[in-house]
């Protein structure tokens, strides 16, 4: 299982601040697999180039290079708004 933490408008789209994604023990979750596992509106929203991704607290320079395993925490960070 991997935990997806959602912040801001992404949590609003999902209707929850986090989601649990089942993963087989030896399976790795990549960017395309993550999008496929999410509700369609959320999967579309994370395509925004301003959305950042962190795995276990480490921000990824390129979200398409996501490699998460069972037990990992994936945080999806929307662009910051406000003044």
N, C-alpha and C positions, 0 to 999 in steps of 0.2 A: 504494500500500500504506500502511496506517496500522497502527501498533503499539499494541496494548492491553496495558498493564502491569497485572498483577493482584497484589494484596497480601493477606496473611493468608488467611482462609478462602476468599476468592475464588480465589486461586491453587490451593488444595486442590481446590476444585470443578472447576476447569478442568484440573487435572493438570499445570499448567505455570505458570511465573511471568509468561509473556507469550504473546500470540497475534498473528499477523500477519493482517490483514484486507485482501484485495485490493480496491482502489478504482480505478475508471477515473480518469485524470488530472484531468478537469474535474469529477468528481463530489464531492459533499459528503455526509458521513455525519452523519445526525441521530440523536437518541435512539432512535427506533423502529427505524431501520435497524441501529443498533448491537445492540439487543436481538435482532433477527431474525438477525443474523450469529453470535450466540453460541450455545453449547450450551444446551438448554432449562433445565437446572438452574441454570446461571450467569445466564441471562437473568432467571429468576425471583428469584434472590438479589439482583440489583442493583436490583430494584424497592423494596427496603427503603429507606424515606425517610432512614435514617441513612447509607446509602452515598453517598459524595461522588465527584465527577468532576473531574478536572483535564485540561486540554488544553495540551500543551507547557509544563507546570509552573504554569499559571494555574488556580486553583481556580474552578469555576463556582458562582455563587450558585444557579442553577436548572439541574439536570442535564437537564431536558427541553429546554433551549435549546442543547444540544450541537450544534456545527457544526464538524466536523473534515474536513480535506482529506488528500489523498495526502501522505505524509511526516510527518504529525502523530503525536504520541504522546498516547494517551488513557490516563490512569491511573484505575483504579477503586479507591477507598479504602473498605474496610469500616469499621464502627464500631470504635473502639479498646476493647479489653477489658482487664481486669486492675486492679490497685490501684496 
